Amino acid sequence: MSRIGKVSEATISSVDADGQEIRTVLKWWWEATTPDVRRVDYRVDCHVEGFGIFTGTGPDYFEALRRARLAMEDVGLRPCCAGARRDTWASGMQREMADGLFCYVLSYPRTKIQPPQLGTFDAASPVLIGTVADQEAFNKAWVASPRG
């Protein structure tokens, strides 16, 4: 018998290669992989009108979204949510303690002050959205930059 957590949902936009916005419904939940619910997989479904459902699973919601985004990128789509911004990243602690439901907004110059947080599935402006590779490169450069 499969145990499934509460399904959460948000309506956002996705953008295509031409910058056209398309209604998108995000759904996310966890599914137990052991009878005692000690291990779970996190799942994200992106229902993009006219394109179908793009699914990602992973060890946390941020990673599951990243995997769904890779499938969306294959057809030229990008979801407009905070977890898809080129300047956001979920830390190990955010992934472990909050299941990747929150991410930091990274900015320069890097300081000793904790960056602001956003909900991973919060709507975001299309101009802030990047590809998975854009986001990974931004995070890598930010981590390597000196703290002020």
C-alpha angles and dihedrals in degrees: 000000000000120000115211128188126226113297112234124196140195132178115222137146129262122203127222127214090276093053094251113150118233126191110254132184116205119202124183136179143140129250122204115239094189129047092242092053091236090129126043139173117222117222134197124188119192110198105197114188111245093008107062134228125330114196133197130180128189149138090286139010096260091056092043089053090048090055092048088050091055090056090047092050089058088069097036099262131132125186115230101226133119093256089060097051113117090230099052132087135168113232123221090257093050089050095046101039101032101026091244094296091132134047136188124246103228121209142167135283092044111226138188089251117099110255119243117269132226132189108263092231097042113124116262136190115267090233090065096051121104138174122271088257091051091052094046091049092049092050093047092050092045093051090049093049120099120257116242 
